[in-house]
Amino acid sequence: MHKEHAADAGFPGIAFATLPKTGETVAIRYGERIYYRVDSAKTADELNAIYGVTPGQARAILASALAGWKTPSTIS
């Protein structure tokens, strides 16, 4: 999948999540299987709100990244 198709698929170009084991905030870019550590005092939810990412979009982009972008995730 390519980043230019993110909007077509209903995904934002970037979303933020919290790693369960460490509590770190990470950024996930559409179509990429890796995440980026975020050095911010803001939570993933706060960052998603700033970027206009809904909770459903954030869950879907995380699930898709974990699945290797092989199957589409439902955004709800």
C-alpha positions as CSV (number, residue, x, y, z in Angstrom):
1,M,0.0,0.0,0.0
2,H,1.2,3.5,-0.7
3,K,0.8,6.6,1.4
4,E,-1.0,8.4,-1.4
5,H,-3.9,6.0,-1.1
6,A,-4.4,6.5,2.6
7,A,-7.3,8.9,2.3
8,D,-8.9,6.6,-0.4
9,A,-8.7,3.7,2.1
10,G,-10.2,5.8,4.9
11,F,-6.9,6.0,6.8
12,P,-5.0,9.1,8.0
13,G,-1.4,9.4,6.8
14,I,-0.3,9.1,10.4
15,A,-1.8,8.0,13.7
16,F,-0.5,7.6,17.2
17,A,-0.7,4.7,19.6
18,T,0.6,3.7,23.1
19,L,2.7,0.6,23.3
20,P,1.1,-1.6,26.0
21,K,4.4,-3.0,27.4
22,T,6.3,0.2,27.8
23,G,3.6,3.0,27.7
24,E,5.6,4.8,25.0
25,T,3.8,6.9,22.4
26,V,4.6,5.9,18.9
27,A,3.7,7.2,15.4
28,I,2.5,4.8,12.7
29,R,2.6,6.0,9.1
30,Y,0.1,4.5,6.7
31,G,1.5,1.5,4.8
32,E,4.7,1.2,6.9
33,R,5.3,-1.9,9.1
34,I,7.5,0.0,11.6
35,Y,6.6,2.6,14.1
36,Y,8.5,5.7,15.3
37,R,9.0,6.7,18.9
38,V,7.5,10.1,19.7
39,D,9.2,12.4,22.1
40,S,6.3,14.4,23.4
41,A,4.6,15.0,26.7
42,K,1.2,14.6,24.9
43,T,-0.6,11.2,24.9
44,A,-1.4,9.3,21.7
45,D,-5.0,10.3,22.1
46,E,-4.0,14.0,22.4
47,L,-1.8,13.8,19.3
48,N,-4.5,12.0,17.3
49,A,-6.9,14.7,18.2
50,I,-4.4,17.4,17.1
51,Y,-4.0,15.6,13.7
52,G,-7.7,15.0,13.3
53,V,-7.4,11.2,13.7
54,T,-10.6,9.6,15.1
55,P,-10.3,6.8,17.7
56,G,-11.6,4.4,15.1
57,Q,-9.0,5.4,12.5
58,A,-6.3,5.1,15.1
59,R,-7.4,1.6,16.0
60,A,-7.7,0.6,12.4
61,I,-4.3,1.9,11.4
62,L,-2.7,0.1,14.4
63,A,-4.4,-3.2,13.5
64,S,-3.5,-2.9,9.9
65,A,0.2,-2.2,10.7
66,L,0.3,-5.2,13.1
67,A,-1.3,-7.4,10.4
68,G,1.4,-6.2,7.9
69,W,-1.1,-4.2,5.8
70,K,-2.3,-7.5,4.2
71,T,-6.0,-7.2,5.0
72,P,-8.1,-4.0,5.3
73,S,-9.3,-3.1,8.8
74,T,-12.7,-1.8,9.5
75,I,-12.9,1.8,10.7
76,S,-15.6,2.4,13.3
